[in-house]
Amino acid sequence: MKRQIKRCIRGILFLVFMYSMTIVTMASVPKTIKVGLESVYKNQGTMVLSGNQNFEIGYFDDKGFTAIGALNASNLSLRTTSNSYYDIGLSFNNYSSALEAAKLYSSTAVVGYTSAGTFSVYSLEATNSLGAVPSSNLVEVYDTSNQLLLVTVKKSDLVFCSFDLSSGLYLTQVGSSSRYRGAIGLGGDSGLTPYNVLFMEEYLYGVLPKEMSASFPIEALKAQAVAARSIATYQYNRYSSSGYNVVDTTSTQAYGGYNAEKDTTTAAVDMTYNEVIRYNGAIAEAVYFSTSGGVTEAAKEVWGSEIAYLQSVVDLYETEPAMPAWTATVSMDEIGAALTRKGVNIGTPTSISITGRSLSGRVKELTIYGTVGTYTVKGTEVRTFFSGTTAGSLKSTYFSFYGPIGNVNSGGSSGSSNTVTVLSGYGKEQVSKDSLVAMNSTSMSTLPSKVAVWSENGLSYLNGSSGASGATTHLGLETATGNVTIYGAGYGHGVGMSQSGAKGMAKAGFMYDEILKYYYSGVTVSR
């Protein structure tokens, strides 16, 4: 009895161990990935593939591409169809055998792909002995002479690829777009959306140069590679209902395929092979963006959910922002038109106010006041609300309104407007604006005629001429009327790693894992 109990306990422990191993395995980086090429074709009725050699068909798994047939065409047209087909009931494990059987059966017979590497013969002629093929999701494959070569279905495991003699790689061109490594499968919902299935690391070859300049320092590129790999793994099943894992747009990560690849970004991927960012052992959704403007944002302030590793940090090293300070102008009439498009009626808009900011200083709430009501814009809508105006969607939510506040004498018995108060380690003192200089790592220069200064009171502009009295001062305002000028900094949602800051940290001598740990709180970097 004791032996039986011990055996039972060992069995339970073994099952627990195997379950824990499954969890660990699921938390690892997948070997392959399916990328929906939605920027090329999305739910279309027809799509075109072309290659250097005749197309092969087969399946793609962790070992790569395995051919189970060859089509006598290097250019293919794939089309959704509502034709009714009937299966004659034969089964073949390769395309050529099924093709011979189709030729013997009738002139209207065609090879049909069923599933799991199995082909059959389909006929357009119905008889009582034939089984009807489900008509939904059928796709016909034609050559350039409009000869029907194959009938398959969307979201099956059958893929298409063409070998490129010059590069020694399987490369397939989709539409008039880029060529893609690996193979092309068929996904989509209401129509055809191609997906590119390939090894994860090769996918990253096509992501990095689309998301970060290949001219950035190698440590910044390595940080980008690890972040991109982490996101791809974290979001792996986001688009599974469409037949693929991720998409080739910024809805996940921009992906340009083989034509986008650069030597420096490819090297960064190779040097960080299989490395990801983890928080408490789980792979992190390591989101990133272009430019912070001086401070990053906490995820909770943008998407409403507290994420421990996505907190606001001061971006000390963003010394060369990819997006410099920017302005946008919009009129009250345009704001009124934007409200009308949304079906909102507050009468004639009279002013707009920033009524909520996050701890990092980003705008999280705008209130528009009208003659008969108000409307509040919150969260991510703060950026997109202006999309139908001349201002367009805002580059970030790190902004103030810009406007004159009248004639201001800035102190001193002479009434000079050219002095400013400076706080430093030596205390507070009044100095002439003309005596201020700006310094970076390589040079020092006097300030331009107009200088923008951020403070707890908003954005101030020092733009009086030397020796002038009563000059007009402009401030960053929280409320504006008339033609509203928006003065902002940064580009993107502001959460996670600033790519401009990563560049600055790399130039300052930081390693890629140090960059990642700076922007993502409490994480580790490992394979």
C-alpha positions as CSV (number, residue, x, y, z in Angstrom):
1,M,0.0,0.0,0.0
2,K,2.8,2.4,0.9
3,R,4.5,1.6,-2.4
4,Q,1.3,2.4,-4.3
5,I,1.0,5.7,-2.4
6,K,4.6,6.6,-3.2
7,R,4.0,5.7,-6.9
8,C,0.9,7.8,-6.9
9,I,2.7,10.8,-5.3
10,R,5.6,10.4,-7.8
11,G,3.0,10.3,-10.6
12,I,1.4,13.5,-9.4
13,L,4.8,15.2,-9.0
14,F,5.7,14.2,-12.5
15,L,2.5,15.7,-13.9
16,V,3.1,18.9,-11.9
17,F,6.6,19.0,-13.3
18,M,5.5,18.4,-16.9
19,Y,2.8,21.1,-16.4
20,S,5.4,23.6,-15.1
21,M,7.6,22.7,-18.1
22,T,4.7,23.4,-20.4
23,I,4.3,26.9,-18.9
24,V,8.0,27.6,-19.3
25,T,7.9,26.4,-22.9
26,M,4.9,28.6,-23.6
27,A,6.8,31.6,-22.2
28,S,9.7,31.1,-24.6
29,V,10.3,32.7,-27.9
30,P,8.5,30.9,-30.8
31,K,10.7,29.5,-33.5
32,T,8.5,30.8,-36.3
33,I,5.9,33.5,-36.8
34,K,3.1,34.3,-39.3
35,V,2.9,38.0,-40.3
36,G,-0.3,39.2,-41.8
37,L,0.7,41.4,-44.8
38,E,-2.2,43.7,-44.2
39,S,-0.4,46.7,-45.7
40,V,-0.2,44.9,-49.1
41,Y,-3.6,43.1,-49.3
42,K,-6.3,43.0,-46.6
43,N,-9.4,41.0,-47.2
44,Q,-9.2,41.3,-51.0
45,G,-10.8,39.1,-53.6
46,T,-7.6,38.7,-55.6
47,M,-3.9,38.8,-54.9
48,V,-0.8,38.2,-56.9
49,L,2.4,36.3,-56.0
50,S,5.6,36.3,-58.1
51,G,9.0,34.7,-57.8
52,N,12.3,34.0,-59.5
53,Q,11.5,30.3,-60.1
54,N,8.4,28.3,-60.4
55,F,6.4,28.1,-57.2
56,E,6.7,25.2,-54.7
57,I,3.9,24.4,-52.3
58,G,4.2,22.7,-48.9
59,Y,4.2,23.5,-45.3
60,F,6.5,25.6,-43.0
61,D,7.4,24.5,-39.5
62,D,10.2,24.8,-37.0
63,K,12.5,23.0,-39.4
64,G,11.7,25.4,-42.3
65,F,10.0,24.8,-45.6
66,T,9.0,21.2,-46.8
67,A,7.8,20.9,-50.4
68,I,5.0,18.6,-51.3
69,G,4.5,19.8,-54.8
70,A,5.5,22.2,-57.6
71,L,3.4,24.4,-59.7
72,N,4.4,25.1,-63.3
73,A,4.3,28.9,-62.9
74,S,6.4,31.7,-61.4
75,N,3.5,34.1,-61.2
76,L,0.3,33.2,-59.5
77,S,-3.1,34.8,-59.2
78,L,-5.1,33.7,-56.2
79,R,-8.8,34.4,-56.0
80,T,-11.7,33.8,-53.6
81,T,-14.5,31.8,-55.3
82,S,-18.1,30.8,-54.8
83,N,-17.8,27.9,-57.3
84,S,-19.2,24.6,-56.1
85,Y,-16.7,21.7,-56.1
86,Y,-17.1,18.0,-55.4
87,D,-14.5,15.7,-54.0
88,I,-14.1,12.4,-56.0
89,G,-12.9,10.7,-52.8
90,L,-9.3,9.9,-53.6
91,S,-6.3,10.9,-51.4
92,F,-2.7,11.7,-52.3
93,N,0.3,12.9,-50.3
94,N,1.8,15.0,-53.1
95,Y,0.6,17.4,-55.8
96,S,1.9,15.6,-58.9
97,S,0.1,12.4,-58.1
98,A,-3.2,14.3,-57.6
99,L,-2.6,16.2,-60.8
100,E,-2.2,13.0,-62.9
101,A,-5.4,11.6,-61.3
102,A,-7.3,14.9,-62.1
103,K,-6.2,14.7,-65.8
104,L,-7.5,11.1,-66.0
105,Y,-10.8,11.9,-64.3
106,S,-12.1,14.7,-66.5
107,S,-11.2,18.0,-68.3
108,T,-12.9,20.0,-65.6
109,A,-11.2,18.2,-62.6
110,V,-8.6,20.1,-60.6
111,V,-6.3,19.3,-57.7
112,G,-7.7,20.2,-54.3
113,Y,-5.8,20.6,-51.1
114,T,-7.6,19.3,-48.1
115,S,-5.4,19.5,-45.0
116,A,-2.3,18.1,-43.3
117,G,-0.3,17.5,-46.5
118,T,-3.2,15.7,-48.3
119,F,-4.4,16.4,-51.8
120,S,-7.6,15.2,-53.5
121,V,-9.3,15.7,-56.9
122,Y,-12.2,18.1,-57.2
123,S,-14.8,18.2,-59.9
124,L,-17.3,20.9,-60.9
125,E,-19.7,18.2,-62.0
126,A,-22.0,16.9,-59.3
127,T,-23.0,13.2,-59.0
128,N,-24.7,11.3,-56.2
129,S,-21.4,9.5,-55.4
130,L,-19.4,12.7,-54.9
131,G,-19.1,14.7,-51.6
132,A,-19.6,18.4,-51.8
133,V,-16.6,20.6,-50.8
134,P,-17.6,23.2,-48.2
135,S,-17.9,26.4,-50.3
136,S,-16.7,28.9,-47.7
137,N,-13.1,30.1,-47.7
138,L,-12.3,28.4,-51.1
139,V,-9.4,29.9,-53.1
140,E,-8.5,29.2,-56.7
141,V,-4.9,29.4,-57.9
142,Y,-4.3,30.4,-61.5
143,D,-1.2,30.9,-63.7
144,T,-0.7,33.9,-66.0
145,S,-2.6,32.1,-68.8
146,N,-5.6,31.8,-66.5
147,Q,-5.2,28.1,-66.2
148,L,-6.6,26.7,-62.9
149,L,-3.8,24.9,-61.0
150,L,-5.1,24.3,-57.6
151,V,-8.1,24.8,-55.2
152,T,-7.3,25.3,-51.6
153,V,-8.8,27.1,-48.5
154,K,-7.8,30.0,-46.4
155,K,-6.1,29.4,-43.0
156,S,-4.9,25.9,-44.0
157,D,-1.3,25.0,-43.5
158,L,-0.5,25.1,-47.3
159,V,2.1,27.8,-48.2
160,F,3.7,29.0,-51.4
161,C,7.3,30.0,-52.0
162,S,9.8,30.5,-54.8
163,F,13.5,30.0,-54.7
164,D,15.7,32.9,-55.6
165,L,18.9,31.8,-57.4
166,S,20.8,35.1,-56.8
167,S,20.5,35.1,-53.0
168,G,20.1,31.4,-52.4
169,L,16.9,32.0,-50.3
170,Y,13.2,31.3,-50.7
171,L,11.9,34.8,-51.6
172,T,8.4,35.6,-52.7
173,Q,7.1,38.9,-53.9
174,V,3.6,39.8,-52.8
175,G,1.8,42.2,-55.2
176,S,4.0,45.0,-56.1
177,S,5.5,45.1,-52.6
178,S,8.6,43.7,-51.0
179,R,9.9,40.2,-51.3
180,Y,9.6,38.1,-48.2
181,R,11.8,35.3,-46.8
182,G,10.2,32.0,-45.9
183,A,6.8,31.3,-47.5
184,I,3.4,32.9,-48.1
185,G,0.1,31.5,-46.7
186,L,-3.5,32.5,-47.0
187,G,-5.4,34.2,-44.2
188,G,-8.1,36.8,-43.9
189,D,-11.7,37.1,-42.8
190,S,-14.1,38.4,-45.4
191,G,-11.5,38.1,-48.2
192,L,-7.8,37.2,-48.8
193,T,-5.0,38.5,-46.6
194,P,-1.6,36.9,-47.3
195,Y,0.7,36.1,-44.4
196,N,4.4,35.6,-44.4
197,V,5.5,32.6,-42.3
198,L,9.2,32.5,-41.5
199,F,11.7,32.1,-38.6
200,M,11.3,34.6,-35.8
201,E,14.9,36.0,-36.1
202,E,14.4,36.5,-39.9
203,Y,11.2,38.3,-39.2
204,L,13.1,40.7,-36.9
205,Y,15.5,41.4,-39.8
206,G,12.6,43.1,-41.5
207,V,11.3,44.8,-38.4
208,L,14.3,46.7,-37.1
209,P,15.1,48.9,-40.1
210,K,11.4,49.9,-40.3
211,E,11.2,50.8,-36.6
212,M,14.7,52.3,-35.9
213,S,17.2,54.0,-38.2
214,A,20.0,51.6,-39.2
215,S,22.5,54.4,-38.6
216,F,21.8,54.4,-34.8
217,P,24.6,53.1,-32.6
218,I,24.8,49.3,-32.3
219,E,23.8,49.2,-28.6
220,A,20.6,51.1,-29.4
221,L,19.9,48.7,-32.3
222,K,20.5,45.7,-30.0
223,A,18.1,47.2,-27.4
224,Q,15.5,47.6,-30.2
225,A,16.0,44.0,-31.3
226,V,15.3,42.7,-27.8
227,A,12.3,44.9,-27.4
228,A,10.9,43.9,-30.8
229,R,11.4,40.2,-30.1
230,S,9.6,40.6,-26.7
231,I,6.6,42.3,-28.3
232,A,6.4,39.7,-31.1
233,T,6.3,37.0,-28.5
234,Y,3.9,38.8,-26.1
235,Q,1.4,39.5,-28.9
236,Y,1.9,36.2,-30.7
237,N,-1.8,35.2,-30.8
238,R,-3.3,38.6,-31.2
239,Y,-4.5,38.0,-34.8
240,S,-5.0,34.2,-34.6
241,S,-8.7,34.5,-35.7
242,S,-7.4,35.9,-39.1
243,G,-5.0,33.0,-39.6
244,Y,-1.8,34.7,-38.5
245,N,0.1,35.9,-35.4
246,V,0.9,39.6,-35.9
247,V,0.6,42.2,-38.7
248,D,3.1,44.2,-40.8
249,T,1.9,47.6,-39.6
250,T,2.4,49.6,-36.4
251,S,-0.7,47.9,-34.9
252,T,2.0,45.4,-33.8
253,Q,5.3,46.4,-35.4
254,A,6.2,47.7,-38.9
255,Y,7.7,45.0,-41.0
256,G,9.2,45.5,-44.5
257,G,10.4,42.0,-45.4
258,Y,13.6,41.2,-47.2
259,N,13.9,44.5,-49.2
260,A,14.0,46.5,-45.9
261,E,16.9,44.6,-44.4
262,K,20.1,46.4,-43.5
263,D,23.5,45.0,-42.4
264,T,23.6,46.9,-39.1
265,T,20.1,45.9,-38.0
266,T,20.6,42.3,-39.0
267,A,23.8,42.2,-37.0
268,A,21.9,43.6,-33.9
269,V,19.3,40.8,-34.2
270,D,22.0,38.2,-34.5
271,M,24.0,39.5,-31.6
272,T,20.9,39.3,-29.3
273,Y,19.7,35.9,-30.6
274,N,16.6,34.8,-28.7
275,E,17.0,37.4,-25.9
276,V,13.8,38.9,-24.5
277,I,12.8,41.3,-21.6
278,R,11.2,39.6,-18.7
279,Y,9.3,40.8,-15.6
280,N,8.9,38.3,-12.8
281,G,9.9,35.6,-15.3
282,A,7.2,36.4,-17.9
283,I,8.0,38.0,-21.2
284,A,7.2,41.7,-21.1
285,E,5.2,43.7,-23.7
286,A,8.2,46.0,-24.3
287,V,6.4,48.9,-26.1
288,Y,8.5,51.7,-27.5
289,F,8.1,55.0,-29.4
290,S,10.1,57.6,-31.2
291,T,10.7,60.6,-28.9
292,S,9.6,61.5,-25.3
293,G,10.4,65.2,-25.1
294,G,12.2,64.7,-21.8
295,V,10.1,62.2,-19.8
296,T,8.3,59.0,-20.6
297,E,4.7,58.1,-19.6
298,A,3.3,55.4,-17.4
299,A,1.1,52.8,-19.2
300,K,-1.8,53.5,-16.8
301,E,-2.0,57.1,-18.0
302,V,-2.4,56.0,-21.6
303,W,-4.3,52.7,-21.6
304,G,-5.8,52.7,-18.1
305,S,-4.1,49.6,-16.8
306,E,-1.3,49.5,-14.2
307,I,1.8,47.7,-15.7
308,A,4.6,47.5,-13.2
309,Y,7.4,47.7,-15.7
310,L,5.9,50.5,-17.8
311,Q,6.4,53.5,-15.5
312,S,7.3,57.1,-16.2
313,V,11.0,57.9,-16.2
314,V,13.0,61.1,-16.8
315,D,14.6,60.8,-20.2
316,L,17.9,62.3,-19.4
317,Y,19.7,61.1,-22.5
318,E,17.4,62.2,-25.3
319,T,19.8,64.8,-26.5
320,E,19.2,64.3,-30.2
321,P,15.4,63.9,-30.5
322,A,14.2,62.3,-33.8
323,M,11.2,64.7,-33.5
324,P,12.1,68.2,-32.4
325,A,9.6,70.5,-30.7
326,W,6.6,71.0,-32.9
327,T,3.6,73.2,-33.4
328,A,0.1,72.8,-34.9
329,T,-2.6,75.3,-35.4
330,V,-6.4,74.8,-35.4
331,S,-9.3,77.2,-35.5
332,M,-12.5,77.1,-33.4
333,D,-14.4,76.5,-36.6
334,E,-12.4,73.4,-37.3
335,I,-13.0,72.2,-33.7
336,G,-16.7,72.7,-34.2
337,A,-16.6,70.7,-37.5
338,A,-14.8,67.9,-35.6
339,L,-17.5,67.8,-33.0
340,T,-20.2,67.7,-35.7
341,R,-18.5,64.7,-37.3
342,K,-18.7,63.0,-33.9
343,G,-22.4,63.9,-33.6
344,V,-21.7,66.3,-30.7
345,N,-23.6,69.6,-30.4
346,I,-22.3,72.2,-27.8
347,G,-23.3,75.2,-29.9
348,T,-20.5,77.4,-31.2
349,P,-17.2,76.4,-29.6
350,T,-15.6,79.4,-27.8
351,S,-12.5,78.0,-26.1
352,I,-10.6,74.9,-25.3
353,S,-8.8,74.0,-22.0
354,I,-6.4,71.4,-20.8
355,T,-8.3,70.1,-17.7
356,G,-6.1,67.1,-16.9
357,R,-2.5,66.2,-17.0
358,S,-0.6,63.1,-15.9
359,L,2.3,63.2,-13.5
360,S,4.7,63.4,-16.4
361,G,3.0,66.5,-17.7
362,R,1.2,65.0,-20.6
363,V,-2.4,66.0,-21.4
364,K,-4.9,63.4,-20.5
365,E,-8.1,65.5,-20.7
366,L,-9.2,68.4,-22.9
367,T,-12.5,70.3,-22.4
368,I,-14.1,72.2,-25.2
369,Y,-16.5,75.0,-24.2
370,G,-19.4,76.0,-26.4
371,T,-22.3,78.4,-26.2
372,V,-24.8,75.6,-25.2
373,G,-22.5,73.0,-23.5
374,T,-19.1,71.4,-23.1
375,Y,-17.4,68.3,-24.5
376,T,-14.5,66.4,-22.8
377,V,-11.8,64.6,-24.8
378,K,-9.9,61.9,-22.8
379,G,-7.1,59.4,-23.1
380,T,-5.9,58.4,-26.5
381,E,-8.6,60.6,-28.2
382,V,-6.5,63.6,-27.1
383,R,-4.2,62.9,-30.0
384,T,-6.7,61.7,-32.6
385,F,-9.5,64.3,-32.0
386,F,-7.8,66.8,-34.3
387,S,-7.3,64.3,-37.2
388,G,-9.9,65.9,-39.4
389,T,-8.4,69.4,-39.0
390,T,-5.4,71.2,-40.6
391,A,-3.5,70.3,-37.4
392,G,-4.0,66.6,-37.9
393,S,-3.5,64.0,-35.2
394,L,-1.1,65.3,-32.7
395,K,2.4,63.9,-32.5
396,S,2.1,63.4,-28.8
397,T,0.1,64.5,-25.8
398,Y,3.0,66.5,-24.3
399,F,1.9,70.0,-25.2
400,S,0.5,73.3,-24.1
401,F,-1.4,76.0,-26.0
402,Y,0.7,79.0,-27.2
403,G,-0.5,82.6,-27.0
404,P,0.4,86.2,-25.9
405,I,-0.3,87.3,-22.4
406,G,0.4,91.0,-22.9
407,N,3.2,93.4,-22.0
408,V,5.3,92.2,-19.1
409,N,8.1,93.9,-17.3
410,S,10.3,91.1,-15.8
411,G,11.7,93.0,-12.9
412,G,14.4,95.5,-12.0
413,S,14.1,99.2,-11.5
414,S,14.9,99.8,-15.1
415,G,11.9,97.8,-16.2
416,S,14.1,95.8,-18.6
417,S,12.3,92.8,-20.1
418,N,15.5,91.1,-21.0
419,T,16.3,89.6,-17.5
420,V,15.4,86.2,-16.3
421,T,15.6,84.4,-13.0
422,V,18.1,81.5,-12.9
423,L,18.2,78.8,-10.2
424,S,21.4,76.9,-9.8
425,G,23.6,75.4,-7.2
426,Y,24.7,78.9,-6.4
427,G,21.2,80.1,-5.6
428,K,18.8,82.4,-7.4
429,E,19.9,85.4,-9.4
430,Q,18.7,87.8,-12.1
431,V,20.7,87.5,-15.3
432,S,20.4,89.0,-18.8
433,K,19.0,86.6,-21.4
434,D,21.8,87.6,-23.7
435,S,24.4,86.2,-21.2
436,L,22.8,82.7,-21.3
437,V,24.4,80.0,-23.3
438,A,23.4,76.5,-24.3
439,M,26.0,73.7,-24.1
440,N,26.1,70.1,-25.4
441,S,28.8,67.5,-25.4
442,T,30.7,69.1,-28.3
443,S,30.1,72.8,-28.3
444,M,28.7,75.9,-26.6
445,S,26.7,78.7,-28.2
446,T,24.5,81.7,-27.3
447,L,20.8,81.3,-27.2
448,P,18.6,82.0,-30.3
449,S,16.2,85.0,-30.3
450,K,13.4,82.9,-29.0
451,V,13.8,80.3,-26.3
452,A,11.2,77.9,-24.9
453,V,11.5,76.9,-21.2
454,W,9.4,74.2,-19.5
455,S,8.5,74.7,-15.8
456,E,5.8,73.7,-13.4
457,N,3.7,76.6,-14.7
458,G,3.8,75.4,-18.3
459,L,5.9,76.6,-21.3
460,S,7.5,80.0,-21.2
461,Y,9.0,81.9,-24.2
462,L,11.9,84.3,-23.7
463,N,11.6,86.4,-26.9
464,G,12.2,90.0,-26.0
465,S,14.9,91.9,-27.8
466,S,17.9,93.1,-25.9
467,G,17.3,96.3,-23.9
468,A,13.6,96.5,-24.9
469,S,11.1,97.5,-22.3
470,G,7.6,96.1,-22.0
471,A,8.2,93.4,-24.7
472,T,5.4,90.9,-25.3
473,T,5.9,87.6,-23.5
474,H,4.4,84.3,-24.7
475,L,3.5,81.5,-22.3
476,G,2.4,78.0,-22.5
477,L,-1.3,78.4,-21.8
478,E,-3.9,75.9,-20.4
479,T,-6.8,77.7,-22.1
480,A,-7.0,79.1,-25.6
481,T,-9.5,80.8,-27.9
482,G,-9.7,81.8,-31.6
483,N,-6.9,80.3,-33.7
484,V,-5.3,77.9,-31.3
485,T,-1.6,77.1,-31.7
486,I,-0.4,74.0,-30.0
487,Y,3.2,73.8,-29.0
488,G,4.4,70.3,-28.1
489,A,7.3,67.9,-27.7
490,G,7.8,64.3,-28.4
491,Y,6.4,61.8,-30.8
492,G,4.3,58.7,-30.0
493,H,2.4,57.4,-27.0
494,G,5.3,58.0,-24.7
495,V,5.3,54.6,-23.0
496,G,8.3,52.3,-22.6
497,M,11.6,52.9,-24.4
498,S,12.3,56.2,-26.2
499,Q,14.2,55.4,-29.3
500,S,15.8,58.8,-29.3
501,G,16.8,58.3,-25.7
502,A,18.2,54.8,-26.5
503,K,20.4,56.4,-29.1
504,G,21.6,59.0,-26.6
505,M,22.3,56.3,-24.0
506,A,24.2,54.3,-26.6
507,K,26.3,57.3,-27.6
508,A,27.0,57.9,-23.9
509,G,28.5,54.4,-23.5
510,F,25.6,52.4,-22.1
511,M,25.1,48.8,-23.1
512,Y,21.9,47.5,-24.6
513,D,20.7,45.7,-21.5
514,E,21.4,48.9,-19.4
515,I,19.3,50.9,-21.9
516,L,16.4,48.4,-21.5
517,K,16.6,48.3,-17.7
518,Y,16.5,52.1,-17.7
519,Y,13.2,52.4,-19.6
520,Y,11.5,49.2,-18.3
521,S,11.3,49.1,-14.5
522,G,12.5,46.0,-12.7
523,V,13.1,43.8,-15.7
524,T,15.7,41.3,-16.7
525,V,17.2,40.6,-20.1
526,S,17.8,36.9,-21.0
527,R,17.2,34.1,-23.4
